[in-house]
Amino acid sequence: MGGLGNNAAGLFNGNIAAMAVNIPQLGATKVYNYHYDQLNRIVAMDTYNGLSGSGGTFTPVNISDYQERIAYDPNGNIRTYQRNGDASRTSMDNLSYFYKPNTNQLHKVTDAAPDASTGTYSQYNDIKQGQSDNNYRYDAIGNLIGDDSSKITGINWTVYGKIKSISQSGSVINYAYDATGNRILKATAADTSVYVRDATGNVLSIYEKKPGGALAQTQVPVYGSSRLGMVTQHIAPDSALPLSGGFGNGKKSIFTRGEKLFELSNHLGNVLVTVTDRRQQFSVGGVAVDNYRADIASASDYYPFGMLMPARNFNAAGYRYGFNGKEQDPEVKGNGNQYDYGFRIYDPRIGKFLSVDPLTKKYPMLTPYQFASNSPIAAIDLDGLEGLVATGVNGTGMIVTAENAAKIDKRIVVSAFKAAFPHYIPKELIEHYAYGNGTPFNLNEQRMRDVNPLKIGVQGLIRKDQDQFNETLGKLEKGKSVQLKDWRVLDGSLTSGGLGGFTVIFDGVLTKDKNDDKKWTFSGTMKFFDNWNFNSHDQAVANGEKDYRSKDGDKVTTLARKYLPGTPFNVTSDNVNVTQTSQDEYVNWFKGYEPKSSSNIVYDHPDIMSGVKKDIKH
């Protein structure tokens, strides 16, 4: 960055030399200058004022606020950590780490810096003085089971490495998980949170219950390609409102501005700011509205290892996500001092996880409790496993890492075939047209297997269909949920609706085997969307519909609709769970079922019509 000279010389190994953070609600813009050792571990951070956003100039003024110095032992464990606070408390932490002999497990962390006063400690929430020997206690496999300084007397773990309960200061915090290890319940003395998730682990809704109260929906995440924010109002069902003139009841809903929160994050996924859907009027002269400004609900700036910077954060909205976009557990160690990474729990004050890395055998060069290979400005820890270097955020808001950058561009691809129904389905459609009285016709799992026009794979390896078209429907973020666009197999378009339009929704996770680059597993759901209209022939022609559900629509279903009486109906489908592992170039959705292109089947419409024609009343 210009103006810092050799202090921020360009680095060509992926490390970030300097970064400016401008959050007006947190005061002046800060420029952070980072230093690394030969192993790319962060060892220092300096802070500068002097960046003028309006003038576009930078006259660096080095300040002692938020300065850091870090040293490591031969095993890669943090040995000393000096961390300054704001101008009113520059000497905040002067930490020395002590480890149990012949292990990487913490014994205690001492602080040579004076503690904040009782009245101001909540502004800092840092490590306090006075940790005694054996402050941290572990079980036989390396899980933390006690932390005296945090008044944690016991931590119970499940056999899958998840925290089952935490005993602290005479109370107990309980957790529960689904079959795939996702948290579905957190119960404290103050309230209980229940998480409703989809098949891939994304949180769809959060319910809360106060002691003696009822369970109420309080938060609903907003998603695009990843989480964009939260709807935070207490969502109550619509009430009925009588309409005048005897026209029955209408629905009465209440809509309040300011209860939708949208995240603004950096390259690491750190939630820097949340803004509401409410805009604030701004006037220069005090007479007329000159412009509108965002309504800031929360703002946070972070030290490299994730601890919140004092005097550079506020969270009036109580937003639950923060560092790396992970969920906080403030009830344990204070605001921003514990995060749930999925596989493990993280303490940003000391820069360590509470349990051993499940992949530690693959990374013998790293201590098993480290975070992001001790390079938290360049790298992220997606799920509590290995550290991945974050090189930026792509156009869909996904974090691109050094490991998955090549695979991000090799996107999840669905190759769509102009599939032909096997002979029995057009026959069933015609029968339903005649006798269904307009009720929906459902494609159950067996019917969907027999149709199966889709395969999934990695771009560059996908096989195109006979018409030489395929389409990228969603980008892969390693280990994350992917919501794909609707797909219509009708002249390669992405619009939905119309007879013959196979509109399909996929929601799932595509992951690469850690030991085999050619082995992929998809797990999620597949559904043919409910917008197929089996209209009369004349209506279909008026809508410009063309029947691609069979080899020759004029000889099969279109023929029946043209000459036989019936009632139009919609076609629906089951929501089918799909889990498939493949070492081929693409994943077969249903093992043993291959897509049927239109050249595979020749329909003889008299044969199809036989058996139903004689039963149709004229």
SERO-954366 format. One record per atom (N, C-alpha, C): x, y, z; residue in one letter. Coordinates in steps of 0.2 Angstrom, whole numbers, plus 5000, padded with zeros to 4 digits. Layout:
SERO-954366
XYZA ...
end
This chain:
SERO-954366
500449945000M 500050005000M 500450065000M 500350114995G 500750174995G 500750215001G 501450235003G 501450275009G 501750235015G 501750165015L 502050125020L 502750105019L 502950125012G 503650105011G 503750035011G 504350015014N 504549945015N 504149905020N 503849945024N 503349915029N 502849875026N 502649895020A 502149855016A 502349845009A 502949815008A 503149795002A 502749744999A 502649744992G 502249694989G 502449624991G 502049574993L 502149504994L 501949464988L 502349414986F 502149374980F 502049304982F 501849294988N 501749224990N 501049214993N 500549264992G 499949254994G 499749285001G 500249305004N 500149345011N 499949415009N 499549445013I 499249515013I 499749555017I 500049605014A 500449655017A 500149705021A 499549735018A 499149785022A 498449785020A 498049805024M 497349815023M 497049875026M 496549905023A 496249965026A 495549945028A 495249965033V 494649955036V 494250015037V 493750035033N 493450095034N 492650085036N 492550085042I 491850085045I 491650145048I 491350195045P 491250265048P 490950265055P 490550215056Q 490250215063Q 490750195069Q 491350175066L 491850145071L 492450195072L 492350255069G 492850305069G 493350305063G 493950335063A 494350345058A 494550285054A 494650285048T 494950225044T 495550205047T 495650135048K 496250105050K 496650065045K 497250075044V 497650035040V 498049985044V 498049925043Y 498349875046Y 498949845042Y 499549845045N 500149825041N 500349755044N 500449705040Y 500549635043Y 501249615041Y 501549575046H 502149545045H 502149465046H 502549435043Y 502549355043Y 503249335044Y 503349265046D 503949235047D 504049195040D 504549155040Q 504749115034Q 504249055033Q 503849045038L 503348995037L 502649025036L 502649085034N 501949125032N 501549125038N 501749125044R 501349135050R 501449205052R 500849235054I 500849305056I 501249315063I 501649365063V 502049385069V 501949455071V 501649495067A 501549565070A 501049595065A 500749645069M 500249695065M 500349765068M 500449815064D 500449885065D 499849915063D 499749975066T 499150015064T 499350085062T 498950105057Y 499150175055Y 498450215054Y 498450275055N 497950325053N 498250365047N 497850405045G 498050455039G 497750445033G 497350395032L 497050385025L 496450425025L 496450465019S 495850505018S 495450475012S 494850455014G 494350425009G 494150475004G 493950535007S 493750595002S 494250624998S 494850635001G 495350664997G 495850614993G 495750554994G 496150504991G 496850504992G 497050524998T 497750525000T 497850485006T 498550465007F 498750425013F 499350455016F 499350485021T 499950505025T 499950465031T 500350415031P 500350365037P 500550395043P 500250385048V 500350405055V 500350335060V 500950315061N 500950255065N 500650265072N 500250225075I 499950225081I 500050165085I 499950165092S 500050105096S 499450065096S 498850095095D 498250055096D 498249995092D 497949945095Y 497849875091Y 498449845089Y 499049865091Q 499649835088Q 499749765091Q 500049715087E 500149645090E 500849625088E 501049575093R 501649545092R 501549475094R 501749425090I 501649355091I 502249315090I 502449265094A 502949215094A 502749145095A 503149105091Y 502949035092Y 503448985094Y 503248925097D 503748885099D 503948835093D 504448785094P 504648745089P 504148705086P 503548685090N 503048645088N 502548685084N 502548755084G 502048795080G 501548825085G 501648805091N 501148835096N 501348905098N 500748945099I 500949015101I 501249015108I 501849055108R 502249055114R 502049115118R 502049175114T 501949245117T 501449275113T 501049315116Y 500549355112Y 500449425115Y 500749475112Q 500649545114Q 500049585110Q 499549605113R 499049635110R 498849705113R 498849755109N 498649825112N 497849835111N 497549875116G 496849885115G 496849955111G 496349995113D 496250055110D 496650115114D 496550175112A 497050225115A 496950235122A 496450215125S 496350215132S 496650155136S 496850105132R 497150045136R 497550015131R 498150045129T 498550015124T 498949955126T 499049945133S 499349885135S 498749835138S 498449795133M 497949755135M 498149685137M 498449655132D 498649585134D 499449575132D 499749545137N 500449525137N 500549455139N 500349405134L 500149345136L 500749295135L 500849245140S 501349195139S 500949125140S 501149085135Y 500749025135Y 501248965137Y 500948925142F 501248865145F 500948805143F 501248755141Y 500948695138Y 501148635143Y 500748585143K 500848525147K 501448485144K 501948455148P 502548425145P 502348375140P 502748375134N 502748325129N 502048325126N 501648385126T 501048385122T 500948455119T 500448465116N 500248535113N 499648565117N 499448535122Q 498948555126Q 499148615131Q 498648665131L 498848715136L 498848695143L 499248725147H 499348715154H 498948775157H 499248835155K 498948905157K 499148955153K 498849015153V 499049075149V 499049135154V 499649155155T 499749215160T 499749275156T 499549335160D 499549395157D 499949445161D 500449475158A 500849525162A 500549595162A 500049605158A 499749675157A 499149675162A 499049745165P 498549745170P 497849735167P 497449715171D 496749695169D 496349765169D 495849765165A 495449825165A 494949825171A 494749885173S 494349895179S 493749855178S 493349835183T 492749795183T 492249835179T 492249895179G 491649935176G 491849935168G 492449925166T 492549935159T 492749865156T 492849815160Y 493049755157Y 492649725151Y 491949735151S 491549715146S 491649745139S 492049805139Q 492249835133Q 492849795130Q 493149755134Y 493749715131Y 493649645131Y 493449615136N 493349535136N 493949495135N 494549525137D 495149495136D 495349445141D 495949405140I 496149365145I 496349395151I 496149375157K 496349405164K 496949375167K 497249415171Q 497749395175Q 497549335180Q 498049295183G 497849255188G 497749185186G 497849165180Q 497749095179Q 498249045183Q 498048995186S 498448955190S 498648895186S 499048855189D 499348795185D 498748745184D 498748715178N 498248665176N 497548705175N 497548765173N 496948805172N 496548765166N 496848745161Y 496548705156Y 496648635157Y 496048595156R 496148525157R 495848485151R 496148425150Y 495948395144Y 495748325145Y 495348285141D 495248215142D 495748175139D 495648115138A 496248065136A 496348075128A 495848105125I 495948115117I 496048185115I 496148225120G 496348295119G 495748345118G 495148325121N 494648375121N 494648415127N 494548485127L 494548525133L 493948505137L 494048495144I 493548475148I 493448525154I 493948575155G 493948625160G 494348685159G 494048745161D 494448805160D 494248855166D 494648845171D 494548885177D 494448955176D 494848985172S 494749065172S 494149085169S 493749035165S 493149055162S 492549025166S 492748995172K 492248965177K 491948905174K 492248875169I 492048815166I 492248755170I 491848715173T 492048665178T 491948595174T 491648595168G 491548525165G 491348535158G 491548505153I 491348505146I 491248425144I 490648405143N 490448335141N 490448335133N 490748285130W 490848285123W 490448215121W 490148225115T 489848165112T 490448125108T 490248065107V 490748015103V 490948045097V 490648095094Y 490748115087Y 491148185088Y 491448195094G 491848255095G 491448325095G 490848325097K 490348375098K 490248395105K 490248455107I 490048475114I 489348455116I 489248415121K 488548395123K 488348445128K 488748465133S 488548515138S 489148545141S 489048605143I 489548645147I 489248665154I 489648645159S 489448665166S 489848725168S 489548775169Q 489848845171Q 489548885176Q 489848905181S 489548945186S 488948915189S 488848855190G 488248825193G 487748815188G 487748835182S 487248815177S 487548775171S 487048745167V 487248705162V 487048725155V 487448725150I 487248745143I 487248675140I 486648655137N 486548595133N 486548605125N 486848555122Y 486848565114Y 486548495112Y 486248495106A 485948435102A 486148445095A 486248385092Y 486448385085Y 486048335081Y 485948345074D 485648305070D 486148245068D 485848205064A 486248145062A 486948155058A 486948215055T 487548235051T 488048285055T 487848295062G 488248335066G 488148405066G 487548435063N 487448505063N 487048515070N 487148575073R 486848595079R 486148605078R 485648575082I 484948595081I 484648615087I 485048625093L 484748645099L 485348675103L 485248735106K 485648765111K 485248785117K 485248755123A 484848775129A 485248805134A 485148865136T 485448895142T 484948915147T 485148945153A 484748965158A 484249015156A 484549055151A 484149115149A 483649105143A 483849055139D 483349045133D 483548975130D 483148955125T 483348895121T 483248915114T 483748895110S 483748905103S 483648835099S 483148835094V 483048775090V 483248795083V 483648755080Y 483848765073Y 483448725068Y 483148745063V 482848705058V 483248705052V 483448655050R 483948655044R 483648615038R 483948625032D 483748585026D 484248525026D 484148495020A 484448425020A 485248435019A 485448495018T 486148505017T 486448535023T 486148555028G 486348585034G 486248655035G 486048695030N 485848765030N 485348775035N 485448825039V 484848845044V 484348885040V 483748855041L 483148885037L 482748935042L 482748915049S 482448955053S 482648945060S 482648995065I 482848985072I 482249005076I 482048965081Y 481548975086Y 481848985092Y 481549025096E 481849035103E 481249025108E 481449005114K 480948995120K 481249025126K 480949075129K 481149095136K 480849055141K 481149055147P 480849015153P 480149035154P 479748985154G 479048995155G 478649015149G 478949035143G 478649055137G 478549005132G 478249025127A 478148975121A 478748985116A 478848925112L 479248925107L 479048975101L 479449025099A 479249075094A 479849075089A 479649085082Q 480149095077Q 480349165077Q 481049175078T 481349235079T 481849255073T 482149215070Q 482649225065Q 482549185059Q 482549215053V 482549175047V 483149195042V 483649155041P 484149175036P 483949195029P 484249235026V 484149255019V 484749235015V 484549195010Y 485149155006Y 485149184999Y 485749184996G 485849184989G 486249124987G 486849134985S 487349074984S 487649064991S 487549104996S 487749095003S 487349135007S 487449135014R 486949175018R 487149245017R 486549285016L 486649355015L 486449395021L 486049365025G 485849405031G 485249365035G 484849405039M 484349375043M 483749415043M 483149385044V 482549425045V 482449405053V 482449465057T 482449455064T 481849465068T 481249485065Q 480649495068Q 480349435071Q 479949445076H 479549385079H 479049375074H 479049315070I 478549305065I 477949275067I 477449305067A 476749275070A 476349255064A 475949205064P 475449195059P 475049245057P 474849255050D 474349305048D 473649295052D 473349355054S 472749345057S 472149365052S 471549345053A 470949355049A 470649425050A 470449455045L 470149525045L 469549515041L 468949525044P 468349525040P 468349585035P 468049565029L 468049615023L 467349635023L 467249705021S 466649735021S 466249705015S 465549705016G 465149685010G 465049615010G 465249575016G 465049505016G 465549465012G 466149485010F 466549445006F 467049405009F 466849385015G 467349335019G 467849375023G 468449335024N 468949365028N 469549375024N 469949425025G 470649435022G 471149425027G 471749425025K 472349415029K 472649475031K 472749485038K 473049545041K 473749525043K 474249555040S 474949545041S 475249615043S 475749605047I 476149665050I 476849665047I 477049725044F 477749725041F 478049785044F 478649775047T 479049825050T 479749835047T 479849895045R 480549905042R 481049905048R 481649885046G 482249875050G 482349815054G 481949765052E 482049695055E 482349645050E 482549665044K 482949625040K 483649655040K 484149605041L 484849625042L 485249595037L 485649635033F 486049605028F 486749615029F 487149565028E 487849565030E 488349595024E 488849625027L 489349655022L 490049625025L 490349585021S 490949545024S 491549555019S 492149535022N 492749545018N 492949475015N 493549475013H 493749415009H 493849355014H 493849365020L 493849305025L 493149285027L 492649315025G 491949305027G 491849335034G 492249375036N 492149415043N 491549465042N 491049455046V 490449505045V 490749575048V 490849625044L 491049685046L 490449735048L 489949725044V 489349775045V 488749735044V 488149745047T 487549725045T 487149795044T 486749795039V 486249845037V 485549825037V 485149865039T 484449845039T 484149865032T 483449855031D 483149875025D 482749935026D 482949975031R 482750045033R 483250095031R 483050145027R 483550195025R 483450255029R 484050295030Q 484050355034Q 484050415030Q 483650465031Q 483650525028Q 484250565030Q 484550605025F 485150645027F 485050705023F 485150765027S 485050825024S 485750875025S 485950905020V 486550945021V 486351015025V 485751045022G 485551115024G 485051105029G 484751045031G 484251045036G 483551065033G 483451065027V 482851085024V 482551035020V 482951005015A 482650955011A 483150885012A 482850835010V 483250775010V 483750765004V 484350765005D 484850765000D 485050694998D 485050655002N 485150585001N 484950535006N 485050475005Y 484850425010Y 485450385012Y 485550365018R 486150325021R 485850255024R 486350215024A 486150145026A 486050145034A 485550105036D 485450105043D 485950045046D 486450065050I 486950015052I 486649985059I 486549915059A 486349885065A 486949855069A 487449835066S 488049815069S 488649825065S 489249835069A 489849845065A 490449815069A 490849785066S 491449745070S 492049745066S 492649765070D 493249755067D 493649705071D 494049665068Y 494349605072Y 495149605072Y 495449585077Y 496149565077Y 496249505072Y 496849495070P 496949445065P 496649375067P 496749355074F 496449285076F 495749295078F 495449345077G 494649345077G 494349385083G 494749405088M 494549435094M 494249505092M 493749525094L 493449595093L 493849645096L 493949705092M 494349755094M 493949805098M 494249825104P 493849865108P 493749935105P 493149965106A 493050035104A 492950035096A 492949975093R 492849965086R 492349915084R 491849905089N 491249865087N 490649885091N 490049875089F 489449875092F 488949825089F 488549805093N 488049755090N 487349755094N 487049815093A 486449825096A 485849775093A 485949755087A 485449705085A 485549635087A 486149625091G 486249555093G 486449505088G 486749525082Y 486849485077Y 487249425079Y 487049365077R 487449305080R 488049285076R 488149305070Y 488749285066Y 489249345066Y 489849315066G 490449365066G 491049345062G 491549325066F 492249305062F 492149245058F 492449255052N 492349205047N 491649185045N 491149225047G 490449215046G 490149165051G 490549145056K 490349085060K 489849115066K 489449065069E 489049085074E 489349095081E 489249145084Q 489549155091Q 489149115096Q 489549105102D 489149075108D 489349125114D 489049185114P 489249235119P 489149215126P 488649165127E 488449155134E 489049115137E 489549095134V 490049055137V 490649095139V 490949135135K 491549175137K 491449255135K 490849275134G 490749345132G 490649355125G 490449415123N 490349425116N 490949415111N 490849375106G 491349365101G 491949325104G 491949285109N 492449255112N 492449175111N 491949155108Q 491849085106Q 491449075100Q 491649035095Y 491349025089Y 491248955087Y 490648935084D 490548865082D 490748855075D 491248815073Y 491448805066Y 491248745063Y 490748715067G 490548645064G 490848585067G 491448575065F 491848525067F 492148535074F 492248595075R 492648615082R 492348685084R 492548695090I 492448765094I 493048805094I 493048865093Y 493648905093Y 493548965098Y 494148975101D 494249035106D 494749085102D 494449145100P 494849195096P 495349235101P 495249235107R 495649265112R 496349235112R 496349175112I 497049135112I 497249105105I 496749115100G 496949085094G 496949015093G 496548975097K 496548905097K 495948875097K 495848815094F 495248775095F 495248735102F 494648715104L 494648675110L 494748605110L 494848575104S 494948505103S 495448495097S 495648435096V 496148415091V 495848415084V 496248435080D 496048435073D 495848365070D 495248345068P 495148275066P 495648255060P 495948305056L 496348295051L 497148295053L 497248295059T 497948315062T 498448265059T 498248205057K 498748155054K 498948175047K 498548205044K 498748235037K 499148295037K 499248325043Y 499548385044Y 500048385049Y 500548335049P 501048325055P 501448395056P 501448435051M 501848495052M 501548545056M 500848535058L 500548585062L 500348555069L 500248605073T 500048585080T 499248575079T 499048525083P 498348505082P 497748555084P 497948605088Y 497548655090Y 497548725087Y 497948725082Q 498048795078Q 497448815074Q 497448875073F 496948905069F 497248925062F 496948905056A 497148925050A 497848925048A 498248875051S 498948875050S 499348935053S 499048965058N 499249025061N 499449085056N 498949085050S 499049135045S 498349165044S 498049195049P 497249205049P 497049265045P 497549305042I 497349355037I 497349335030I 497749285028A 497749255022A 497249195021A 497249165027A 496849095027A 496249095031A 495849055030I 495149045034I 495148965036I 494748955041D 494648885043D 493848875042D 493748845036L 493048845034L 492548805039L 492848755042D 492348705046D 492748675052D 493348705054G 493748685059G 494148625057G 494248615051L 494748565049L 495448605046L 495548595040E 496248625038E 496148695036E 496648735036G 496648805034G 496748815027G 496348855024L 496348865017L 496448945015L 496948955011V 497049025009V 496549055005V 496249115008A 495649145004A 495949194999A 495849184993T 496149234988T 495649284986T 495049284988G 494549334986G 493849304987G 493349344984V 492649324984V 492449334977V 492149284974N 491949284968N 491249324967N 490949324961G 490449364959G 489749344963G 489749284965T 489149254969T 489249264977T 489749294979G 489849304986G 490249244989G 490449194986M 490749144989M 491549154990M 491849124995I 492549134997I 492949084992I 493349114988V 493849074984V 494449064988V 494648994988T 495248984992T 495748954987T 496448944990A 496948924986A 496848844984A 496548814988E 496348744987E 495848734982E 495248774983N 494748754978N 494648804973N 495148854972A 495148904966A 495048874960A 495448814958A 495348784952A 494648754951A 494448724957K 493848684957K 493148734957K 493248794959I 492748844959I 492548854952I 493048864947D 492848874940D 492648804937D 492848754940K 492548684938K 491848674941K 491348714939R 490748724943R 490348654943R 489848654948I 489348604948I 488948614942I 488948564938V 488548564931V 488048514931V 487448534929V 486948484927V 486848474920V 486948424917S 486848414910S 486148384908S 485748424905A 485048404904A 484948374897A 484648324897F 484448284891F 483748294889F 483548304883K 482848304881K 482648234882K 482348224888A 482248154890A 481548134887A 481448064886A 480848034884A 480547994889A 479948004891F 479647964896F 479547894893F 479647844898P 479547774896P 478747764894P 478647714891H 477947714888H 477347724893H 477447694899Y 476947694903Y 476747764906Y 477147814906I 476947874909I 476547914904I 476647924898P 476147954893P 475447924894P 475447854894K 474847824895K 474447844902K 474847854907E 474547874913E 474347944913E 474747984909L 474548054908L 473848064905L 473748024900I 473148024896I 472548004900I 472647944904E 472147924908E 471947974914E 472448014916H 472348064921H 471948124918H 472148134912Y 471848194908Y 471048174907Y 470948114906A 470248094906A 469848084912A 470148054917Y 469848044923Y 470048074930Y 470548124929G 470848154935G 470448214938G 470048234934N 469648294936N 470048354938N 470648364935G 471048414936G 471448414942G 471448354946T 471948354951T 472648344949T 473148364953P 473848354951P 474048284950P 474448274945F 474748204943F 475448204946F 475648164951N 476248164954N 476748114951N 477348134950L 477948094948L 478248064954L 478148004956N 478447974962N 479147964960N 479547934965E 480247924965E 480347874959E 479947824958Q 480047774953Q 480047804946Q 479447844945R 479347874939R 479947924937R 480247964943M 480748004942M 481447964940M 481447904943R 482047864941R 482047844934R 481447824931D 481347804924D 481447864919D 481247924921V 481447984917V 482148004917V 482348024923N 483048044925N 483448074919N 483248134918P 483648164912P 484248204914P 484548194920L 485048234923L 485648194925L 486248224924K 486848204928K 487148264930K 487648254935I 487948304938I 488748294938I 489148344937G 489848334937G 490248394937G 490848394935V 491348454936V 491448484929V 491348544928Q 491448574921Q 492148554919Q 492148544912G 492848514909G 492848444909G 492448404913L 492348334913L 491648314911L 491248354911I 490548334910I 490448314902I 490048264901R 489948244895R 489248284892R 489348314886K 488748344884K 488248294881K 487648314880D 487148274877D 487148274870D 486648244866Q 486748234859Q 486548304856Q 486248344859D 486148414856D 486648464858D 487248444861Q 487848484863Q 487648544867Q 487248534872F 487148594877F 487148564884F 487548604888N 487448594895N 487548664898N 487448674905E 487348734908E 487648734915E 488048784917T 488248794923T 487748824928T 487548784933L 486948804937L 487148824944L 487748814946G 487948834952G 488648824954G 488948874957K 489648864959K 489748824965K 490348784965L 490448744971L 490848784976L 490648784982E 491048804988E 491148744992E 491748724993K 491948664996K 491548655003K 491248595003G 490848585009G 490248625011G 490048665006K 489448705008K 488848695004K 488248715006S 487648705002S 487648744996S 487348714991V 487248744984V 486548744982V 486248804981Q 485548804979Q 485648824971Q 485448774967L 485548784960L 484848814957L 484948844951K 484448884948K 483948824945K 483348844944D 482848804940D 483048794933D 482948734931W 483148714924W 482648684920W 482548714914R 481948684910R 482248654904R 482148594902V 482348564897V 481948574891V 482048634888L 481548654882L 481948704878L 482348674873D 482748724869D 483348754873D 483548724878G 484048754882G 483948814886G 483348834887S 483148894890S 483148884898S 483148944901L 483148944908L 482548964911L 482048974907T 481348994909T 480948934912T 480548944916S 480148884918S 479448884915S 479048834916G 478348824914G 478348794907G 477748784905G 477648754898G 477648674898G 477248654894L 477248574893L 477848554891L 478148504895G 478748474893G 479348504896G 479248564900G 479848594903G 480048564909G 480548524909F 480848494915F 481148544920F 480748574924T 481048624929T 481248584935T 481848584937V 482148544942V 482548584947V 482448574953I 482748604959I 483248554962I 483848574963F 484348534967F 484548574973F 484648544978D 484848574984D 485348524988D 485948534988G 486448484991G 487148514991G 487548464993V 488248474994V 488648434990V 489048454986L 489548414982L 490248424985L 490548364987T 491148374990T 491648324987T 492248344987K 492848304984K 493148264990K 493348204988D 493648164993D 494348184994D 494548195001K 495148225002K 495748185000K 495648114998N 496248074996N 496148054989N 495648074986D 495548054979D 495248114975D 495648154971D 495348204967D 494848194962D 494748124960K 494248104955K 493648074959K 493648074965K 493048054969K 492648104972K 491948104970W 491548154972W 490848124975W 490648164980T 489948134983T 489448194983T 488848184980F 488348234981F 487848204986F 487648244990S 487048234995S 486648284995S 485948274994G 485448324994G 484848304992G 484448344989T 483748334986T 483648354979T 483248324976M 483048334969M 482348334968M 482048384965K 481348394964K 481148424957K 480648394954F 480348424948F 479848474950F 479948534948F 479548584951F 478848584948F 478448604952D 477648604951D 477448654946D 477648654940N 477348704935N 477248674928N 477148614928W 476948574922W 476248584921W 476048614916N 475248614915N 475148564909N 474748514910F 474448474905F 473848504903F 473848554898N 473348594895N 472948554890N 472448584888S 472048554881S 472548574875S 472448544870H 472848554864H 472848624862H 472248654862D 472148724859D 472548774864D 472448764870Q 472748804875Q 473548794875Q 473748734874A 474448724873A 474748764867A 474448754861V 474648794855V 474648864856V 474148894860A 474048964861A 474648984866A 474948944870N 475448954875N 476148944871N 476148924865G 476748904862G 477148844864G 476748804868E 477048744871E 477248684866E 477748654867K 477948594862K 478148544867K 477848484865D 477848424870D 478548384869D 479048394874Y 479648364873Y 479648304878Y 479048284881R 479048224885R 479048164882R 478948164875S 478948094872S 479348114865S 479448054862K 479848064855K 479448104850K 478848094850D 478448134845D 477748154848D 477748214851G 477148234854G 476548234850G 476548244843D 475948244839D 475648174839D 476048124841K 475748054840K 475548024847K 475748064852V 475548034859V 475148074863V 475448114868T 474948154872T 474648204869T 474948244864T 474648294860T 474048274856T 474148214853L 473548174850L 472948164854L 473148144860A 472548134865A 472248194867A 472648244868R 472348314870R 471948344865R 472148324859K 471748364853K 471048334852K 471048264853Y 470448234850Y 470048204856Y 470248204862L 469948174868L 469748224873L 469148214876P 468948264881P 469348254887P 469448304891G 469748294898G 469848364901G 470148354907T 470248414911T 470948434912T 471248494911P 471948504912P 472148494919P 472748484920F 473048474927F 473748484927F 474048494933N 474748514934N 475048444936N 475748444934V 476148384936V 476648404942V 476648364947T 477048374953T 477548324953T 478048324958S 478448264959S 478648264967S 478848204969D 479148194975D 479748234976D 479948254982N 480648284984N 481048224986N 481448204981V 481848144982V 482548154985V 482748114990N 483348124993N 483848084989N 484448114987V 484948084983V 485648094987V 485948034987T 486648024989T 487047984985T 487548004981Q 487847964976Q 488647984976Q 489047934976T 489747944976T 489947914969T 490447954966S 490647934959S 491447944959S 491747894955Q 492447914954Q 492547914946Q 491947924943D 491947934936D 491948014935D 491848034928E 491848104927E 491248144929E 490748104931Y 490148144933Y 489748094938Y 489348114942V 488948074946V 488248054943V 488147994943N 487447974941N 486947984947N 486448014946W 485948034951W 485647964954W 485447924950F 485147854952F 485547804949F 485847764954K 486347714951K 485947664947K 486147644942G 485847594937G 485347624933G 485247694933Y 484747724928Y 485147774924Y 485147764918E 485447804913E 484947854910E 485147914908P 484647964905P 484447934898P 483847944896K 483647924890K 483547984885K 483947984880S 483948034875S 483348024871S 483148074867S 482548054863S 482648004857S 483247994856S 483447944851S 483347874853S 483347864860N 483347794863N 482647754862N 482147794862I 481447764861I 481047784856I 480747744852V 480347764847V 479647744849V 479147784849Y 478547774852Y 478047754846Y 477647704847D 477147684843D 476547704846D 476247764844H 475647784848H 475047744848H 474947704843P 474347664843P 474447614849P 475047584850D 475147544855D 475047574862D 475247634863I 475147674869I 474447684870I 474147704865M 473447724866M 472947664867M 473147604865S 472747544866S 472747534874S 472147514876G 472047504883G 471747564886G 471747624883V 471447684886V 470947704882V 471047694875K 470547724870K 469847694871K 469847634873K 469147604873K 468747624879K 469147644884D 468847664891D 468647734891D 468847774886I 468747854887I 468047864884I 467547894888K 466947914886K 466947974881K 466547964875H 466448024871H 465848064872H 
end
